[in-house]
Amino acid sequence: MKKWIASAMALVIAASGAAVAATAAPAADAPVLDGKTLVAFGDSLTALSSWSQLAAENLNMALVNAGIGGNTSADGLARFERDVAANDPDFVTIAFGTNDFVRLSGTQPKVSLPNFKKNIETIVDKVEALDAVPVLFTAPYVREDAYPGDYGQGGITAALDEYNAVIREVAAAKAVDLVDMRKMCADYELSEFLVADGVHLSDVGRDAYAATLTAYLEEHYRRDPSVPPVERPQRPDVEPGQWTKSIISFDPADWMEPVEGSIQAKNVDGALHVANTTGLWPDYHYSPSLDKGVNIPVEGSTLNFDFTTDGAGTNIVLFMNGSTPTLAYDQNYVSLPRVIKKFYPSLQLSGDDVVAGQTVKGSIPLSKLGIPASAIDEDGNVLFSGVKVFAVGAKGKPVIIRELSVTKTGDADPEPPAYEQIASLLPASADAVTPDLGVADVTLNEDGSLTLTRAAASDIDWPSVAYALDQEVDLSANPYLHLKMTPDGGTANGYLFYTDEEGQEHSVQISQMVYGSETDIDSAIDEYLNLSDKLGSTGKIRLTKITLSVYGDAGRALTWNDISLMKRVEKPAPTDPKPTDPTEPSVTDPSDPIATEPTGTDATDSTVSTDGTAATSATTGKGDNPKTGENTSWLLLGALTLAASAGVLLFTRKAKAR
């Protein structure tokens, strides 16, 4: 457990909202905390932070984290029976308001003040009807520019404080516990209490929340040292031998809709069909307890997938090391479409989403997934502990998942593809790099790498630098762009500028933002992008400029170890090829109806041949309305690509009507 940074905190908030010393003894007949169940009920300030876990461990209480990101008090009330009552709580923290007051358009909040008051009163009544103790939280401050909308002369702070006043009013009228987090957080600088988005709790905010709740409950309720420690789910051991295990359940009863009524799910012939009811992009969560996750070595294991986007697109996010979709407070997750895209560049994405009308089937070594180092234990194992599925776009059209599993073989991972450098795209000297936006220090290291440091705070969210290029590239030669970056507490992205054969200027984002905690980021970039696929062209271009950003606190840095043009070196075919292992995944015959005819479509498919050209094509069905995103491109699939990229994939799509 992390140290309690506020263990000596003198400020504890009583039910009246006034500060009192944390030394008063609880009443002799006050309920006991030890061994009881605490349900933390709220929005993303609860779901995306471990303050409740720290407090529960310190108080010897069982914990149910019932926070869901984006929830208003109305959303919480709608799911009360499922997420609170069903868990038989003894104590319930109630933390809403940060989403209720938001005015995304015009001057109308998501939940009006009168309705917010009614919702909070109803939640308190429902908790007391369970013979449990309600503990109201006020919402902490947020940064003034955290949300769009018109908040009047007082701005965001004044608007949110109106909702906090209602929470205090309800607590006083109903004589229930109030922990005034808004008053407590005023003792901290906003920039240290919240993460960079200006809304969610940093490590400092998390620890202050945990310490404040702990001190309040210990002041008002009794401790009993004779109660044995609460048993908590333990990470399972890695089973010996070779095996394959599903990392999801195919029973919809084991999944959860964060927003009630937004998802329709059913099991059809052993496959999970997930469709939305909104035409938007709601998500669907599989969040088993820690002891029901799958623990597996990273080396010598594979991830296996088989899914179809039938009319609706999808993003599938894998959570690891105990992190789950609803409790993703430690950043241990991987977006599966982005990983597949690295191996099979022609997969059509829209942002992070697999575009509708595609079937994707194959395997990728776990060592190639980009699993964050913090999710891998000292023995080299990773725990798959949750999955989030988005059903994007067309209402009622399913995402069909037939397999999402891991296989432990113990075999050595395949050799990665080999590349040779054509030209370095890093600057020749630090003098060639100029500030583009904001302030950043530039250092060109002896090995040619480029280090960018956030020199000071500025009005620009991510200050960047730029430098000129004059590099001709023939995209028909199938060049690759190698990006290797080592972060140190900041985040980064980059843009490549170029002119085409007609002299038209273009720019493309060459690396995604790298996110992590405020103090440490361990998800470095090391990837090869097929440049012609990335730019959607096969002609000649001239690279003219690169911009690179750095984001984080002052002094945070990142190093671009390499930005280079590369060519892929094909390895000679073995003279004595190894016989095909029947246990290895293989490309399914395109005539297989499962692979080429998604349920409910009226279109024939386009299958990619081994030379990357479409073997057959036809018109699409209907209902393709994915969430907009950054990059869209196509999946290039061939036997040589499969072997070299250390994975096997089946991909079919419907050609768009022209």
Disulfide bonds with the S-S distance in Angstrom:
none
